[in-house]
């Protein structure tokens, strides 16, 4: 995404053209897609459960708009599985690829759309991370971190459907948002220590998305999570990455910790849960108020300890020691600490993660 022109570093800002957030608006999907690019045929990538939930309304809406469609059920986000899936979708001769569902379906659709050079539309049915509107995807493969793909041409969110998703997913989304405050501080470190480009606007937008959760967590604890507020914050965070031209405003040492766990203990904890727990520990290393991070996560119902996600101390310590090595070019607070298993355990215990 980054380019150089006449020796001056530059980057491309590719933003969603249209974002619609409503209540019981999944039946407008046909009109929504038509307003974006007037596709004659679309490939729909979804999960089995989600398809059953919205199939009737989606098919009716697409048919009324004169849009042909083909459903594809996504279950595996490994590189090899996506390649096979991509070959299958490529035979559809569709004009647009639509990810309908949770993080996995949206990520797979996003990656395939990028590879096939076709427009991508995001229709999330849960709000567990900021991939809703960002160009980045998490796939299982050689790269143990998010990779760049297609920015959604459009994003359609039906709040009524998101409300039906397990509350754990929404709490995970809050964990991914809170992590922005760690990521932005790491980005500032990269600017100060290496002269790395720092986008103040993107950083402020990402921080604002996190602060909305931090400042309202007490209310959420009493009255329940406000789905619309959280969804809008996640979309804003995704747009911040689009503006930055990288995942920098939303991915720092806490995300490296999460990616390390993906490598060492795949399937343990949701992405946002691991980023939230990582944020507690990184906040202490950065000199931020780690207790405030922990209290916020507790208020929204997200885990604050390794035990809550089934993570053992040995794996946690290993993850902390290898995290920075996963992306040596990205400057984070972990660059300034020679992390050892002993230091990792001490850090986790001092922040009550262990």
Order of alpha helices (4+ residues) and beta strands (2+ residues): beta-beta-beta-alpha-beta-alpha-beta-alpha-beta-alpha-beta-beta-beta-beta-alpha-alpha-alpha-alpha-alpha-alpha-alpha-alpha-alpha-alpha
